[in-house]
């Protein structure tokens, strides 16, 4: 498969068998160590189960290098250029004892050092887990690519991600994304443990709940990259780790 063409045309592609089982176990061990570090403001729990975490670069710094494989680096540089850097790492777990759903949306928020600066490019400043965030412009978001490392097999049982093919060319409202899903091609992302989904932040995506009674987790490391080390209007990435 021509992954670069698929990303440009469809907004996503799946790279198979990027991580073997020992590598997955290493990623899980580093993630678990970070989640157990005591920095609870970054970790989201419900009924005693962790379902998400922010700022994994700070919680588990080794993850900033453990993801690197030649095929991923080559793809990032082909899509985003030689100045690409890692800007954020998130963690999601659709836990079998505490499932959740995700409505149709696009990823438009980025983490920055200071969101109080005046700007015609950035808007909607918020603070999440102690870190400043803003909604970025289309130009900034189009300079980005997300890699989602699947740490578990993804089937219909554990609420797979769904994407609207070709929906990555501009911002739309969540209501428009939902309506578009009724009339456009929707792909369900099934994956083996170790597969990597590469997707544009602006692709519309959603997911449903896990099947009742399943024992499957759906653990994912969500890594965001940009080919734009310098942001407009004097803004700075919260992290920018050159690849």
Secondary structure, DSSP 8 states (H G I E B T S, - for coil): --HHHHHHHHSEEEETT-S-HHHHHHHHHHHHHHHTSS-GGGEEEETTEEEEES-HHHH-TTHHHHT--HHHHHHHHHHH-TT-EEEEEEEEE-BTTB---EEEE---EEEES-S-S--SS-EEEEEETTEEEEE--HHHHTTEEEEEEESS-B-GGGT-EEEETT--SS---HHHHHHHTTTS-EEE--B-TT-EEEE-TTS-EEE----TT-----EEEEEEEES-SS-GGG--BS--EE-
